[in-house]
Amino acid sequence: MLDVLLTHTALLREHGWATISDAGLALLLSTVIGIAIAFVLSLGMKVREALMPNLVLVELIPKIALAPLFVIWLGTGMEMRLAYAFFLSIFPIVVAATAGLVNTDPGLLRLCQSVRASAWQTFFYVRLPYSLPMMFSGLKIASTMAVIGVVVGEFITGSRGLGYIIMFASSQMEGALMLTGVVLLAALGSLLYVSVVGLERLITGRFGRLTS
């Protein structure tokens, strides 16, 4: 495997970067949109009762069965891989962020009301920082799902990325190259996960007194 890594360094670096960059972008999109959805869900019990069952229903659909539909809708380019990875990774962020926002300390919320803070001020200065620990729990799960989504997209589209390398090596019966691609994929997925953990420590350290 080391010989394969040294022989195909440039090729593996190019396709590895394609995989991790797509996964990182999909995770960023799912984070931004997931937090926005969580904010809407946190507005009241009636909103959650109306919307959450629909989100759960969508989540229960077997994801791999929908992958060919993403190809029909979006083609075989980067858009398909991003959309599919986004589809896989957004749900844990929505659930975790909603739980964090809903369970904000009532005393802090009453304090915001007493000083006439607006809903946006309450969200950005109290609810969002207070929900960070739970939110990052969802982000950690989503980081792994984003990598899985991108790789599945690469399996189907077969154009670039470590998923493409693995499929190509499998078709050529190149076991060493396939194993190298799998190991690199695990390493890059771990790197994305560790990046989320590092970001968590950085941000929660900044708001540690509020979230503790």
Summary of the structure (lengths in Angstrom):
residues: 212
radius of gyration: 20.1
end to end distance: 46.2
largest distance: 68.8
contacts: 699
relative contact order: 0.16
helix: 87%
strand: 0%
